[in-house]
Amino acid sequence: MTPTIWIKGGEFALRDIVSVPDAVDFLEGWPLDKRNPFFYLAEQALQGAINGSIPIDQAREAFETFCNEAGILVGEPLNE
């Protein structure tokens, strides 16, 4: 996944997601009670990218959509 996807990693922290495995790791830690259809679509898309059944760009789009819907997607930091 390039370029980096920036997400809120806490109240005042940012986290960078730089690869499909990074995104999968992030989703694995997502609270069970906050998982919704966007979560499951992103999860399936990332697994599809890993096994080669869908392009990485589509998996990235699904992950970004999940992050946007969850309210954690941010633009690039100004100092980057």
C-alpha positions in Angstrom: 0.0 0.0 0.0 1.6 3.2 -1.1 1.4 6.0 -0.2 1.0 5.8 3.5 -2.5 5.9 5.0 -2.6 8.1 8.1 -5.2 7.2 10.8 -5.9 8.4 14.3 -4.1 6.1 16.7 -5.4 7.7 19.8 -6.7 11.0 21.0 -3.5 12.9 20.0 -1.6 10.3 18.1 -1.3 9.3 14.4 -0.5 5.9 13.1 0.8 5.2 9.6 -0.3 2.2 7.6 2.3 1.3 5.0 1.3 -2.2 3.9 -1.4 -4.7 3.6 -0.1 -6.6 6.6 -0.1 -3.3 8.6 -3.7 -2.8 7.7 -4.6 -6.4 8.7 -2.8 -6.0 12.0 -4.7 -2.8 12.7 -8.1 -4.5 11.9 -7.3 -7.5 14.1 -7.1 -5.0 17.1 -10.4 -3.3 16.2 -12.9 -3.7 19.1 -15.5 -6.4 18.4 -18.4 -4.2 19.4 -17.4 -1.6 16.8 -17.1 -3.9 13.8 -19.6 -3.1 11.1 -20.1 -3.9 7.4 -17.3 -1.5 6.4 -15.0 -3.4 8.8 -15.9 -6.8 7.2 -15.6 -5.5 3.7 -12.1 -4.1 4.4 -11.1 -7.3 6.1 -12.2 -9.4 3.2 -10.6 -7.0 0.7 -7.3 -7.2 2.5 -7.4 -11.0 2.6 -8.2 -10.9 -1.1 -5.1 -8.8 -1.8 -2.9 -11.2 0.3 -4.1 -14.2 -1.7 -4.0 -12.3 -5.0 -7.7 -12.5 -5.8 -8.1 -8.7 -5.9 -5.8 -5.8 -6.7 -4.1 -4.1 -3.8 -5.6 -0.7 -4.9 -9.1 -2.1 -4.3 -8.1 -3.4 -0.9 -6.6 0.0 -0.1 -9.8 1.7 -1.1 -11.9 -0.6 1.1 -9.6 0.0 4.0 -9.7 3.8 3.5 -13.5 3.6 3.3 -13.6 1.7 6.6 -11.3 4.3 8.2 -13.3 7.2 6.9 -16.6 5.7 8.1 -15.0 5.0 11.5 -13.8 8.6 11.7 -10.1 7.8 12.0 -8.9 8.6 8.5 -6.7 11.8 8.4 -4.7 13.6 5.8 -0.9 13.5 5.7 0.7 15.3 8.6 2.0 18.8 7.7 5.6 17.9 8.5 5.7 15.0 6.1 
